[in-house]
Amino acid sequence: MKLTAEPHGFATKGIHWVSAALLGYGYLKGLDSVSQLADPALLQFEVTFAVLLGALFLLRWIWTKRVAGATRLPQDAPGWERAASQAVHVGLYASVFLIVLSGLGIALGFTTPVLGGVFMSAMIGLHEVALTVLPMLLLTHLAGALWHKVVRRDGVLESMTGRLPI
């Protein structure tokens, strides 16, 4: 099959790969316990990181909706591919926003004792669910990209990576 997918622009690729790097960093440096937020410097770092990650993903969402387009699927892509792609992308954004908002909720609950108990338990639960779902969605996203590289050979993967030797 001929490569039919239009390449993403430099800004879109940059936002995509910086987002990926920040998510990876967030997973690698994640906290072991909420009690670690007792360190004011760590609390400030976590809140700042969450706000920046959330702002980047909001920018990314607006950018893809208004400027760059969200997909590079070819016109002849079957309906199931379009539906799967859209579902995974919506899930990725929802998971990241839920991680950010619940993380900020945890910080708020930690620093505001009156919000402890049910609020804090709910925020921790939401955070853990989103942190569990996101890697599954990322693996599905990667599997879809590889599907387009190896099976469809339509240039969808290359639209975000450039030419690959495979």
C-alpha positions in Angstrom: 0.0 0.0 0.0 1.2 3.5 -0.7 1.9 5.9 2.1 -1.2 8.1 2.1 -1.2 9.8 5.5 -0.2 13.5 5.6 2.6 14.2 8.0 2.0 16.1 11.1 3.7 19.5 11.4 6.7 20.2 13.6 4.6 21.8 16.4 2.2 18.9 16.6 5.0 16.4 16.7 6.8 18.4 19.3 3.7 18.6 21.5 3.1 14.9 21.1 6.6 13.8 22.0 7.0 16.3 24.9 3.7 15.0 26.2 4.9 11.5 26.0 8.2 12.3 27.8 6.3 14.1 30.6 4.0 11.2 31.1 6.9 8.8 31.3 8.7 11.1 33.7 5.5 11.3 35.8 5.3 7.6 36.1 8.9 7.1 36.9 9.0 9.7 39.6 5.6 9.0 41.1 5.1 9.1 44.8 5.0 6.0 47.0 2.8 7.6 49.6 0.6 10.7 50.0 2.5 11.3 53.2 5.4 12.4 51.1 3.5 15.6 50.4 4.4 16.7 53.9 7.6 18.0 52.3 6.6 21.5 51.1 9.1 21.5 48.3 7.8 18.2 47.0 4.2 19.3 47.3 5.0 22.5 45.4 6.8 20.5 42.7 3.9 18.0 42.3 1.3 20.8 42.0 3.5 22.7 39.5 4.1 19.5 37.5 0.4 18.7 37.5 -0.6 22.2 36.4 2.0 22.2 33.6 1.0 18.7 32.4 -2.6 19.6 32.4 -1.9 22.9 30.6 0.2 21.0 27.9 -2.6 18.5 27.4 -5.2 21.2 27.2 -3.1 23.0 24.6 -2.6 19.7 22.8 -6.3 19.1 22.7 -7.1 22.6 21.5 -4.3 22.4 18.9 -5.5 19.1 17.4 -9.1 20.2 17.4 -8.6 23.7 16.0 -5.3 23.7 14.0 -3.7 20.4 13.2 -6.4 17.8 13.0 -6.6 14.9 15.3 -6.1 12.0 12.9 -4.1 11.1 9.9 -6.1 8.0 9.0 -6.5 7.6 5.3 -9.9 8.2 3.7 -10.2 4.4 3.0 -9.7 3.5 6.6 -12.5 1.2 7.8 -15.1 2.4 10.3 -13.8 0.2 13.0 -10.3 1.8 12.8 -11.8 5.3 13.0 -14.0 4.3 16.0 -11.0 2.6 17.8 -8.7 5.5 17.1 -11.2 8.0 18.4 -12.0 5.9 21.5 -8.4 5.5 22.4 -7.6 9.2 21.9 -10.6 10.3 24.0 -9.6 7.7 26.7 -6.0 9.1 26.7 -7.1 12.7 27.2 -9.7 11.7 29.8 -7.2 9.6 31.7 -4.5 12.4 31.7 -7.0 15.0 32.8 -8.4 12.7 35.5 -4.8 12.1 36.7 -4.1 15.8 36.8 -7.4 16.8 38.5 -7.4 14.0 41.0 -3.7 14.7 41.8 -4.5 18.4 42.4 -7.5 17.2 44.5 -5.1 15.0 46.6 -2.8 18.0 47.1 -5.8 20.1 48.1 -7.1 17.4 50.5 -3.7 17.0 52.0 -3.3 20.7 52.7 -6.9 21.3 53.8 -7.7 18.9 56.7 -11.4 19.5 56.5 -11.4 17.8 53.1 -9.8 14.6 54.4 -11.8 11.4 54.7 -14.3 10.8 51.9 -12.9 13.5 49.6 -9.3 12.3 50.0 -10.3 8.7 49.5 -12.3 9.5 46.4 -9.4 11.5 44.9 -6.9 8.8 45.6 -9.2 6.2 44.2 -9.8 8.2 41.0 -6.0 8.8 40.7 -5.2 5.1 41.0 -7.9 4.1 38.5 -6.6 6.6 35.9 -3.0 5.6 36.5 -4.0 2.0 35.9 -6.1 2.7 32.7 -3.6 5.1 31.1 -0.8 2.5 30.4 -3.4 0.2 28.8 -4.5 2.9 26.5 -0.9 3.9 25.7 -0.2 0.2 24.8 -3.3 0.2 22.6 -2.2 3.4 21.0 1.2 1.9 20.3 -0.4 -1.3 18.9 -2.5 0.8 16.6 0.6 2.7 15.4 2.4 -0.6 14.7 -0.7 -1.9 12.9 -0.5 1.0 10.5 3.2 0.5 10.0 3.3 -3.3 9.6 -0.1 -4.3 8.3 -1.7 -1.3 6.6 1.5 0.4 5.5 -0.4 3.7 5.1 2.0 6.2 6.7 0.0 6.8 9.8 2.9 6.0 12.1 5.3 8.0 9.9 3.0 11.0 10.1 4.2 11.4 13.7 7.7 9.9 13.5 9.0 10.6 10.1 10.4 7.7 7.9 11.4 4.6 9.8 13.7 1.9 8.4 11.3 -1.0 9.1 
